Amino acid sequence: MQSVTIGANQAGQRLDKFLHKYLPLAGSGFLYKMLRKKNITLNGKKAEGREILSVGDQVCTFFSDETFGKFSGRVPAGDSGSAPGGSSGGRNSGGKAPLPAEEKRLGEYWAAYRRLQGIAVLYEDDDFLIMNKPTGILTQKAAPGDVSLNEWMIGYLLSKNPALAEELSTFRPSVCNRLDRNTSGIVLGGKSLAGLQYLSRCIRERSLRKFYRTICAGALGEAASVRGYLAKDSMRNQVTVARTAEGGGPDPVPIHTAYAPIAVTDRYTLLEVELITGKSHQIRAHLASIGHPLIGDAKYGLEGVNRELRRRYGLSHQLLHACRVTFPEALSGIGSALSGRTFTAPCPKLFARLEQELFAQKTESD
């Protein structure tokens, strides 16, 4: 028999969802069969899988060590096999020695934490981690061999609390919003299940306000709120924006973007943009669709402008920075720690230099 006691980061979810994490190599059919046969029990009783877990609940599996190892990817502590290759590794929530695949994942977290440089922590508590991501770093993996901020985050948390390794088989902290590789700025992370659920809800309900800084081509003299319809070309990893649903292709997605100019010259505008809906490449494509693409943007920008700024400043990517977030009011519950608070992330050095030099020229000529 193997047993696990439900903790705070496993509570609040259905039993069957938990079992898919606890036994990731087992199919749904097998899990439901084991529940029906009482080879998996909840608090010593037969369960259906729909039950919502609470802190302190006891989940037991009545499997042979071989079967448990096959479906969990772990070997029960004390088993003569230990971990293949003789590795003792760490221990996880079920008291199991990790197999090479699990050790590999832990190694990826540590490697990401050591390898990725320049990530700043803006805020941290027991449930939330708010980070400032530099350009050039993926938020999440796009391919199995990638190294991303998500792995860095877990590596960072392991560096502060090595015992976290014991929970990673059933709960993994994660980032909640995604920035393009070459977009810098604020990324939100959930350290606990409750934290992840709260951040996801804020993003889904659009109660979290998200602001960006950018420099676009051309003069935009007045603030505006613009709407449109976005269509994605997955093959090219590119989107198009139309003013009407009819012009947005077969599956148009409504988008809403607001912007306000901070400084303007004949050639450039320093903008603050509020992302009201959050769709792939929305700011980049929406501004390009109204004739004011981001500088440095190879996908949606102006080749001549980009070439000049690359030569003068070494700008080789879109200049877009997630600079500020404001959380909704929450008088109680997990969101109360962030209630009404605003967090800001300083712009990268290249952004600050471009802002100073491109808009200083206007000031000097006035």
Buried (B, 14 or more C-beta within 10 A) or exposed (E): EBEBEBBBBBBBBBBBBBBBBBBBEBEEEBBBEBBEEEBBBBEEEEBEBEBEBEEEBEBBBBBEBEBBBEBBBBBBEEBEEBBEEEEEBBBBBBBBBBBBEBBEBBEBBBBBBEEBEEBEEBBBEEBBBBBBBBBEBBBBBEEEEBBBBBBBBBBBBBEEEEEBBBBBBBBBBBBBBBBBBBBBBBBBBBBBBBBBBBBBBBBEEBBBBBBBBBBBBBEBEEEEEBBBBBBBEEEEEBBBBBEEEEEBBEEBBEBBBBBBBEBBBEBBBBBBBBBBBBBBBBBBBBBBBBEBBBBBBEBBBBEEBBEBBBEEBEBBBBBBBBBBBBBBEBEEEBBEBBEEEEBBBBBBEBBEBBBEEBBEBBEEEE
